[in-house]
Amino acid sequence: MRDKEAESPPQKDASRGGLSPDAEERALAEEIALQKDIAQSKPPKRLKASRVILPVIIGLGVVGYMFYRDFDPEVFDNIHFTWATVFWIVMAFVFMFGRDIGYMIRIRVLSHRRLNWRQAFRVIMLWEATSAVTPAALGGTSVAILFVYKEGIDLGRSSAIVMLTSFFDELYFTIVFPIVMFGVGVDRLFDISLSSGALTTGLMAFALIGYFIKLAWTVMMGYGLFVNPKGIKWLIEKIFTLPFLRRWHEGAHRTGVELVEAATDIRGSGWRFWLGATGATFLSWSSRFLVANALIIAFFSVSDNLLLFARQLIMWTMMLVVPTPGGSGFAEVIFSTYCRDLITVPLYLQLSAATLIAFFWRGVTYYPYILAGIIVFPNWIRRSFGRSSKKS
């Protein structure tokens, strides 16, 4: 009887979580096990220097090689430093500030204002610093849950916050990508000057495959969050029992538990909750992609701002599967290759101009978070795992 029950997906009913009493008891046991795992997590006593230095070496090494191989100093003749230059440099940092403010607003909304502004800032800086020194493909969900949990949010709500954050991020991409793609035109989005047909076709295939994977994941999460969370949890765990996916079964199980926690947490949330979280997500991601526009305008000019914005969506899809920490090295190369034709300088100087902007772009959007992690992480360790924290 128990085997038969395990082979069929859970169905919704009137009980808490939409399950029978036996299934609900198993779900509670899973939640307790997850709480014990997260609560007893032990971070490193210090931030390893290698984790900080490696992405910096990779990124700066790649840029240095690009400068050595392709840079033409004549590009500086096309830069005219004026007050407009200062204005757009400031705007680049304003957009980065908008990115962080959006994240902070969203995490406060998702926590139902249980996190104050200082706590939200600390969580976001730790989260961004972790992302900067680890490959995007590794995720970081468990660490993010720990960051939120150590700010005094119970484990169930911490899991819900992280899962909903992922959902809103994917929702932004699935909505905005087709809008900008058809807005600028598919042919222009993937038509790179001086590139081969194979490169253009490869970029388009990569982007479309990535989009439909994200779309499928977003639809599945949406169904799990709003319709049948236990059923989706069962489906995820079943998929990851396949032989070639079994090594990730534990992570899939945790994702399922987090999905159920999130679905429980958002029940009864009003329109202000959804509007606030959605608006903050659009603010943070749109601000992130506008940094490059501001930097190019500061030193040169952009032939098509919407097209540059759209191409950064494609770049972000590519960076999700890059094995280097924070996409270091790859980000600089793909930016200088994919976006150089949008910088209005003579054709033979476009690569030099793009290399220069790539250096500034990463200097604004990437390296500050590594520095923030160096500053915030040790204090967070002492505060969260020191003697004074043991009482909690």
C-alpha positions in Angstrom: 0.0 0.0 0.0 2.8 2.4 0.9 4.6 1.5 -2.4 1.5 2.2 -4.4 1.1 5.6 -2.7 4.7 6.5 -3.4 4.2 5.8 -7.1 1.4 8.2 -7.6 1.6 12.0 -7.5 0.1 13.7 -4.4 -3.3 15.1 -5.0 -4.8 18.3 -3.5 -7.4 18.1 -0.7 -8.7 20.2 2.1 -5.8 19.6 4.5 -2.9 21.8 5.1 -0.6 21.7 2.1 -3.3 19.8 0.1 -2.3 16.3 1.4 -3.7 13.4 3.4 -2.7 13.2 7.1 0.0 10.6 6.4 1.5 12.7 3.6 1.3 15.8 5.7 3.2 14.0 8.5 5.9 13.1 6.1 6.1 16.6 4.8 6.5 17.9 8.4 9.3 15.4 9.0 11.0 16.7 5.8 10.7 20.2 7.0 12.1 19.4 10.4 15.1 17.6 8.7 15.7 20.6 6.5 15.5 22.9 9.4 18.1 20.9 11.4 20.4 20.8 8.3 20.2 24.6 7.8 20.3 25.5 11.4 23.5 23.5 12.0 25.3 24.8 8.9 28.8 25.8 9.8 30.4 28.4 7.5 34.2 28.7 7.1 35.8 30.7 9.9 37.1 33.1 7.3 36.6 34.0 3.7 39.2 32.0 1.8 41.6 34.3 -0.1 41.6 31.9 -3.1 37.9 32.3 -3.6 38.3 36.1 -3.8 41.6 36.2 -5.8 40.7 33.6 -8.4 37.9 35.5 -10.1 39.8 38.7 -10.0 42.9 37.1 -11.6 40.8 35.5 -14.3 38.8 38.6 -15.1 41.8 41.0 -15.1 44.0 38.5 -16.8 41.5 38.1 -19.7 41.1 41.9 -20.0 44.8 42.4 -19.9 45.3 39.9 -22.7 42.6 41.6 -24.7 44.3 45.0 -24.2 47.6 43.5 -25.2 46.3 41.7 -28.3 43.6 44.0 -29.7 43.7 47.4 -28.1 44.4 50.5 -30.2 45.3 53.6 -28.2 43.8 55.7 -31.0 40.4 54.9 -29.4 41.2 57.6 -26.8 41.0 60.2 -29.6 37.3 59.5 -29.8 36.7 60.2 -26.1 35.8 63.8 -25.3 35.6 64.3 -21.5 32.7 66.7 -20.6 30.2 67.2 -17.9 28.0 64.8 -19.8 30.7 62.2 -19.3 30.6 62.8 -15.5 26.8 62.6 -15.6 26.6 59.3 -17.3 29.3 57.8 -15.1 27.3 58.8 -12.1 24.2 57.4 -13.8 26.0 54.0 -14.1 26.4 53.9 -10.4 22.8 55.1 -9.9 21.6 52.2 -11.9 23.7 49.8 -9.8 22.2 51.4 -6.7 18.8 50.9 -8.3 19.7 47.2 -8.7 20.5 46.8 -5.0 17.6 48.9 -3.9 15.3 46.7 -6.0 16.6 43.6 -4.4 16.3 45.1 -0.9 12.7 46.2 -1.5 11.8 42.8 -2.8 13.3 40.8 0.0 11.5 43.1 2.5 8.3 42.5 0.7 8.8 38.8 0.5 9.6 38.7 4.3 6.4 40.7 5.0 8.6 43.6 6.3 10.2 41.3 9.0 13.6 42.3 7.7 14.5 45.9 8.2 16.6 47.9 5.7 19.9 47.1 7.4 19.2 43.4 7.5 18.0 43.5 3.8 21.2 45.3 2.8 23.3 42.7 4.7 21.6 39.7 3.1 21.8 41.2 -0.4 25.5 42.0 -0.1 26.3 38.5 1.2 24.2 36.9 -1.5 25.8 39.0 -4.3 29.3 38.4 -2.9 28.6 34.6 -2.9 27.4 34.8 -6.5 30.5 36.7 -7.5 32.9 34.0 -6.3 30.9 30.9 -7.4 29.8 29.6 -10.8 26.2 30.5 -11.5 25.3 26.9 -12.3 26.0 25.9 -8.7 23.1 28.0 -7.5 23.7 28.9 -3.8 20.1 28.4 -2.6 21.2 26.8 0.7 23.6 29.6 1.5 21.0 32.2 0.7 18.5 30.5 3.0 21.2 30.5 5.7 21.7 34.3 5.2 18.0 35.0 5.6 17.6 32.5 8.5 20.4 34.1 10.5 18.5 37.4 10.4 15.9 35.9 12.6 13.4 34.7 10.0 12.1 31.2 10.6 13.3 28.5 8.3 10.0 27.9 6.5 9.7 31.6 5.6 13.5 31.8 4.7 13.0 28.9 2.2 9.9 30.6 0.8 11.8 33.9 0.3 14.6 32.3 -1.6 12.3 30.2 -3.8 10.1 33.2 -4.6 13.1 35.3 -5.4 14.1 32.7 -8.0 10.6 32.6 -9.4 10.4 36.4 -9.8 13.8 36.5 -11.5 12.8 33.8 -14.0 9.4 35.5 -14.5 11.2 38.8 -15.4 13.3 37.0 -18.1 10.4 35.0 -19.6 8.3 38.2 -19.9 10.9 40.7 -21.0 12.9 38.5 -23.4 10.2 38.0 -26.1 9.1 41.7 -25.8 12.6 43.1 -26.6 13.3 40.3 -29.1 10.4 41.2 -31.2 10.8 44.9 -30.4 14.3 45.0 -31.9 13.9 42.2 -34.4 15.4 38.7 -34.3 17.7 39.4 -37.2 19.2 42.5 -35.5 19.4 40.8 -32.1 21.7 38.1 -33.5 23.4 40.0 -36.4 26.9 40.7 -35.2 29.1 42.7 -37.5 32.2 40.8 -38.6 30.9 37.6 -37.1 30.4 34.3 -39.0 27.1 32.7 -39.8 28.0 29.9 -37.5 28.5 32.2 -34.5 25.3 34.0 -35.2 23.3 30.7 -35.5 25.0 29.4 -32.4 24.1 32.4 -30.3 20.5 32.3 -31.4 20.2 28.6 -30.7 21.8 29.0 -27.3 19.5 31.9 -26.4 16.3 30.1 -27.5 17.2 26.9 -25.8 18.0 28.8 -22.6 14.7 30.8 -22.9 12.5 27.7 -23.3 14.3 26.0 -20.4 13.6 29.0 -18.2 10.0 29.2 -19.5 9.4 25.6 -18.6 10.9 26.0 -15.2 8.9 29.2 -14.5 5.6 27.5 -15.6 6.4 24.5 -13.4 7.2 26.7 -10.4 4.1 28.8 -11.0 1.9 25.7 -11.1 3.7 24.4 -7.9 3.3 27.7 -6.1 -0.3 28.4 -6.9 -2.0 25.1 -7.8 -0.4 21.9 -6.5 3.0 22.3 -4.7 3.1 18.7 -3.5 2.5 17.3 -6.9 5.3 19.3 -8.4 7.6 18.3 -5.5 6.8 14.7 -6.3 7.5 15.3 -10.0 10.9 16.9 -9.4 12.0 14.1 -7.1 10.9 11.5 -9.7 12.8 13.2 -12.5 15.9 13.2 -10.4 15.7 9.5 -9.7 16.8 8.9 -13.3 20.3 7.3 -13.4 22.1 10.3 -15.0 20.4 12.8 -12.6 20.5 10.8 -9.4 23.6 12.5 -8.1 21.5 15.7 -7.7 18.6 14.0 -6.1 19.3 15.5 -2.6 19.3 19.0 -4.1 16.1 18.3 -6.0 14.4 17.1 -2.8 15.4 20.3 -1.0 14.1 22.3 -3.9 10.8 20.5 -3.6 10.6 21.2 0.1 11.3 24.8 -0.5 8.6 25.0 -3.1 6.0 23.7 -0.7 7.2 26.1 2.0 6.9 29.0 -0.4 3.4 27.9 -1.5 2.3 27.8 2.1 3.8 31.2 2.9 2.2 33.1 0.0 -1.4 32.0 0.7 -3.6 35.0 1.3 -1.0 37.5 0.1 -2.8 40.6 -1.2 -2.2 42.6 -4.4 0.3 44.9 -2.7 2.6 41.9 -2.0 2.6 40.8 -5.7 2.8 44.3 -7.1 5.6 45.2 -4.7 7.7 42.1 -5.5 7.1 42.3 -9.2 7.9 46.0 -9.4 11.1 45.6 -7.3 12.2 42.7 -9.6 11.7 44.8 -12.7 13.6 47.7 -11.1 16.6 45.6 -10.1 17.0 43.7 -13.3 16.3 46.6 -15.6 18.8 48.8 -13.7 21.4 46.0 -14.0 21.2 46.0 -17.7 21.2 49.8 -18.1 24.7 50.1 -16.6 26.4 49.2 -19.8 24.3 51.7 -21.7 25.3 54.5 -19.3 29.0 53.7 -19.6 29.0 53.6 -23.4 27.1 56.9 -23.6 29.6 58.4 -21.1 32.6 57.8 -23.3 31.2 57.2 -26.8 27.6 56.8 -27.9 25.2 53.9 -28.5 23.7 53.3 -31.9 20.6 51.5 -30.4 20.0 51.5 -26.7 17.1 49.0 -26.8 19.2 46.6 -28.8 22.1 46.8 -26.3 19.6 46.1 -23.5 18.3 43.1 -25.4 21.7 41.7 -26.1 22.5 41.8 -22.4 19.6 39.5 -21.8 21.2 37.0 -24.2 24.5 37.5 -22.4 23.0 36.7 -19.0 21.6 33.5 -20.4 25.0 32.4 -21.5 26.7 33.4 -18.2 24.4 31.0 -16.3 26.3 28.0 -17.7 29.9 29.4 -17.5 32.1 27.4 -15.0 34.2 30.3 -13.9 33.4 32.2 -10.7 30.9 34.9 -11.4 31.4 34.4 -15.1 34.8 36.1 -14.8 36.8 36.1 -18.1 33.8 35.0 -20.2 31.8 38.1 -19.4 34.5 40.4 -20.7 35.0 38.4 -23.9 31.4 38.0 -24.8 30.6 41.7 -24.1 33.4 43.0 -26.2 32.4 40.6 -29.0 28.6 40.7 -28.9 28.2 44.5 -28.2 31.1 46.2 -30.0 29.1 46.9 -33.2 26.7 49.1 -31.1 29.5 51.5 -30.1 29.6 54.4 -32.6 33.4 54.6 -33.4 35.2 53.7 -36.6 34.9 50.0 -37.4 38.5 49.3 -36.8 38.3 50.8 -33.3 35.1 49.0 -32.2 36.9 46.1 -30.5 39.2 48.5 -28.6 36.3 50.6 -27.4 34.3 47.5 -26.4 37.3 46.2 -24.4 37.6 49.5 -22.6 33.9 49.5 -21.7 34.0 45.9 -20.7 36.7 46.7 -18.2 34.7 49.7 -16.8 31.5 47.6 -16.9 32.9 44.8 -14.7 34.5 47.4 -12.5 31.0 48.8 -11.7 28.9 45.6 -11.7 31.2 42.9 -10.4 34.2 43.8 -8.4 32.4 46.0 -5.9 30.5 43.0 -4.6 33.7 41.0 -4.0 34.9 44.0 -1.9 31.5 44.1 -0.1 31.8 40.5 0.7 35.3 41.0 2.2 33.9 43.7 4.4 30.6 42.2 5.4 31.3 38.5 5.6 33.7 38.5 8.7 31.3 40.7 10.7 28.4 38.5 9.7 30.3 35.3 10.8 31.0 36.9 14.2 27.5 38.1 14.6 25.7 35.0 13.5 28.0 32.2 14.8 29.7 33.9 17.7 29.0 33.3 21.4 26.2 35.9 21.5 24.3 34.1 18.7 24.2 30.8 20.6 21.4 32.0 22.8 19.2 32.0 19.8 
